Amino acid sequence: MQDLFWQLKNTDSFIIYTTLVFVGIVGWFIREIAGSSGLALSSLPLLTIGGIAGPAFFTQQMIALSYDKNVNVVTATALGVLVALLVILLAKWLWTVINEHRVSRARLVGIPSRPPRLRR
Protein backbone atom coordinates (compact mmCIF):
# COMPACT_ATOMS: atom_id res chain seq x y z
CA MET A 1 0.00 0.00 0.00
CA GLN A 2 2.87 2.35 0.75
CA ASP A 3 4.31 1.65 -2.70
CA LEU A 4 1.05 2.87 -4.24
CA PHE A 5 1.22 6.08 -2.20
CA TRP A 6 4.83 6.67 -3.29
CA GLN A 7 3.87 6.10 -6.93
CA LEU A 8 0.98 8.54 -6.59
CA LYS A 9 3.40 11.05 -5.07
CA ASN A 10 5.67 10.74 -8.11
CA THR A 11 2.88 11.36 -10.63
CA ASP A 12 4.17 13.51 -13.49
CA SER A 13 2.32 16.30 -15.26
CA PHE A 14 1.61 14.24 -18.41
CA ILE A 15 -0.56 11.86 -16.35
CA ILE A 16 -2.41 14.82 -14.84
CA TYR A 17 -3.05 16.44 -18.22
CA THR A 18 -4.25 13.23 -19.89
CA THR A 19 -6.47 12.52 -16.88
CA LEU A 20 -8.01 15.99 -17.10
CA VAL A 21 -8.67 15.54 -20.83
CA PHE A 22 -10.31 12.13 -20.38
CA VAL A 23 -12.32 13.29 -17.35
CA GLY A 24 -13.49 16.36 -19.25
CA ILE A 25 -14.63 14.25 -22.20
CA VAL A 26 -16.42 11.69 -20.02
CA GLY A 27 -17.98 14.46 -17.91
CA TRP A 28 -19.26 16.14 -21.06
CA PHE A 29 -20.73 12.83 -22.30
CA ILE A 30 -22.45 12.26 -18.95
CA ARG A 31 -23.93 15.76 -19.09
CA GLU A 32 -25.14 15.33 -22.67
CA ILE A 33 -26.52 11.81 -22.29
CA ALA A 34 -28.10 12.15 -18.85
CA GLY A 35 -28.97 15.83 -19.23
CA SER A 36 -27.78 16.52 -15.70
CA SER A 37 -24.92 18.87 -14.93
CA GLY A 38 -25.10 17.89 -11.26
CA LEU A 39 -24.53 14.22 -12.05
CA ALA A 40 -21.57 15.12 -14.27
CA LEU A 41 -20.02 17.37 -11.62
CA SER A 42 -20.53 14.83 -8.84
CA SER A 43 -18.84 12.15 -10.97
CA LEU A 44 -15.71 14.19 -11.74
CA PRO A 45 -13.78 13.51 -8.50
CA LEU A 46 -14.13 9.72 -8.78
CA LEU A 47 -13.23 9.82 -12.47
CA THR A 48 -10.13 11.88 -11.65
CA ILE A 49 -9.07 9.44 -8.94
CA GLY A 50 -9.50 6.55 -11.37
CA GLY A 51 -7.49 8.34 -14.05
CA ILE A 52 -4.59 9.06 -11.72
CA ALA A 53 -4.66 5.65 -10.01
CA GLY A 54 -4.75 3.73 -13.32
CA PRO A 55 -1.13 4.33 -14.37
CA ALA A 56 0.06 3.85 -10.79
CA PHE A 57 -1.74 0.50 -10.61
CA PHE A 58 -0.31 -0.69 -13.92
CA THR A 59 3.19 0.41 -12.85
CA GLN A 60 2.86 -1.32 -9.49
CA GLN A 61 1.68 -4.56 -11.10
CA MET A 62 4.38 -4.22 -13.80
CA ILE A 63 1.87 -4.40 -16.63
CA ALA A 64 3.08 -2.75 -19.82
CA LEU A 65 0.38 -2.19 -22.42
CA SER A 66 2.87 -0.77 -24.92
CA TYR A 67 6.61 -0.30 -25.27
CA ASP A 68 6.23 3.46 -25.63
CA LYS A 69 5.98 5.22 -22.26
CA ASN A 70 3.54 7.90 -23.44
CA VAL A 71 1.20 5.41 -25.08
CA ASN A 72 1.33 3.30 -21.94
CA VAL A 73 0.37 6.31 -19.79
CA VAL A 74 -2.51 7.29 -22.07
CA THR A 75 -3.97 3.78 -22.23
CA ALA A 76 -3.58 3.23 -18.48
CA THR A 77 -5.25 6.58 -17.80
CA ALA A 78 -8.12 5.77 -20.16
CA LEU A 79 -8.61 2.37 -18.55
CA GLY A 80 -8.55 3.95 -15.07
CA VAL A 81 -11.23 6.46 -16.08
CA LEU A 82 -13.35 3.70 -17.66
CA VAL A 83 -13.09 1.54 -14.54
CA ALA A 84 -14.14 4.52 -12.41
CA LEU A 85 -17.07 5.11 -14.79
CA LEU A 86 -18.12 1.47 -14.44
CA VAL A 87 -17.95 1.79 -10.64
CA ILE A 88 -20.18 4.87 -10.81
CA LEU A 89 -22.68 3.09 -13.08
CA LEU A 90 -22.71 0.02 -10.84
CA ALA A 91 -23.30 2.18 -7.75
CA LYS A 92 -26.17 4.06 -9.46
CA TRP A 93 -27.72 0.78 -10.63
CA LEU A 94 -27.42 -0.78 -7.16
CA TRP A 95 -28.96 2.32 -5.57
CA THR A 96 -31.89 2.10 -8.01
CA VAL A 97 -32.44 -1.61 -7.28
CA ILE A 98 -32.39 -1.01 -3.52
CA ASN A 99 -34.87 1.87 -3.83
CA GLU A 100 -37.16 -0.21 -6.08
CA HIS A 101 -37.16 -2.99 -3.51
CA ARG A 102 -37.86 -0.57 -0.68
CA VAL A 103 -40.73 1.09 -2.54
CA SER A 104 -42.27 -2.22 -3.63
CA ARG A 105 -42.63 -3.32 0.01
CA ALA A 106 -44.62 -0.20 0.95
CA ARG A 107 -48.34 -0.77 1.32
CA LEU A 108 -50.92 1.83 0.49
CA VAL A 109 -53.41 2.67 3.21
CA GLY A 110 -57.00 3.05 2.16
CA ILE A 111 -58.67 6.40 2.75
CA PRO A 112 -62.00 6.09 4.60
CA SER A 113 -65.03 7.24 2.63
CA ARG A 114 -66.26 9.47 5.42
CA PRO A 115 -64.61 10.62 8.58
CA PRO A 116 -65.55 8.82 11.79
CA ARG A 117 -67.99 10.59 14.11
CA LEU A 118 -66.75 11.92 17.37
CA ARG A 119 -68.74 10.80 20.41
CA ARG A 120 -69.65 13.29 23.04
C-alpha positions in Angstrom: 0.0 0.0 0.0 2.9 2.4 0.7 4.3 1.7 -2.7 1.1 2.9 -4.2 1.2 6.1 -2.2 4.8 6.7 -3.3 3.9 6.1 -6.9 1.0 8.5 -6.6 3.4 11.1 -5.1 5.7 10.7 -8.1 2.9 11.4 -10.6 4.2 13.5 -13.5 2.3 16.3 -15.3 1.6 14.2 -18.4 -0.6 11.9 -16.4 -2.4 14.8 -14.8 -3.1 16.4 -18.2 -4.2 13.2 -19.9 -6.5 12.5 -16.9 -8.0 16.0 -17.1 -8.7 15.5 -20.8 -10.3 12.1 -20.4 -12.3 13.3 -17.4 -13.5 16.4 -19.3 -14.6 14.2 -22.2 -16.4 11.7 -20.0 -18.0 14.5 -17.9 -19.3 16.1 -21.1 -20.7 12.8 -22.3 -22.5 12.3 -18.9 -23.9 15.8 -19.1 -25.1 15.3 -22.7 -26.5 11.8 -22.3 -28.1 12.1 -18.9 -29.0 15.8 -19.2 -27.8 16.5 -15.7 -24.9 18.9 -14.9 -25.1 17.9 -11.3 -24.5 14.2 -12.0 -21.6 15.1 -14.3 -20.0 17.4 -11.6 -20.5 14.8 -8.8 -18.8 12.1 -11.0 -15.7 14.2 -11.7 -13.8 13.5 -8.5 -14.1 9.7 -8.8 -13.2 9.8 -12.5 -10.1 11.9 -11.6 -9.1 9.4 -8.9 -9.5 6.6 -11.4 -7.5 8.3 -14.0 -4.6 9.1 -11.7 -4.7 5.6 -10.0 -4.8 3.7 -13.3 -1.1 4.3 -14.4 0.1 3.9 -10.8 -1.7 0.5 -10.6 -0.3 -0.7 -13.9 3.2 0.4 -12.9 2.9 -1.3 -9.5 1.7 -4.6 -11.1 4.4 -4.2 -13.8 1.9 -4.4 -16.6 3.1 -2.8 -19.8 0.4 -2.2 -22.4 2.9 -0.8 -24.9 6.6 -0.3 -25.3 6.2 3.5 -25.6 6.0 5.2 -22.3 3.5 7.9 -23.4 1.2 5.4 -25.1 1.3 3.3 -21.9 0.4 6.3 -19.8 -2.5 7.3 -22.1 -4.0 3.8 -22.2 -3.6 3.2 -18.5 -5.3 6.6 -17.8 -8.1 5.8 -20.2 -8.6 2.4 -18.5 -8.6 4.0 -15.1 -11.2 6.5 -16.1 -13.3 3.7 -17.7 -13.1 1.5 -14.5 -14.1 4.5 -12.4 -17.1 5.1 -14.8 -18.1 1.5 -14.4 -17.9 1.8 -10.6 -20.2 4.9 -10.8 -22.7 3.1 -13.1 -22.7 0.0 -10.8 -23.3 2.2 -7.8 -26.2 4.1 -9.5 -27.7 0.8 -10.6 -27.4 -0.8 -7.2 -29.0 2.3 -5.6 -31.9 2.1 -8.0 -32.4 -1.6 -7.3 -32.4 -1.0 -3.5 -34.9 1.9 -3.8 -37.2 -0.2 -6.1 -37.2 -3.0 -3.5 -37.9 -0.6 -0.7 -40.7 1.1 -2.5 -42.3 -2.2 -3.6 -42.6 -3.3 0.0 -44.6 -0.2 0.9 -48.3 -0.8 1.3 -50.9 1.8 0.5 -53.4 2.7 3.2 -57.0 3.0 2.2 -58.7 6.4 2.7 -62.0 6.1 4.6 -65.0 7.2 2.6 -66.3 9.5 5.4 -64.6 10.6 8.6 -65.6 8.8 11.8 -68.0 10.6 14.1 -66.7 11.9 17.4 -68.7 10.8 20.4 -69.7 13.3 23.0 
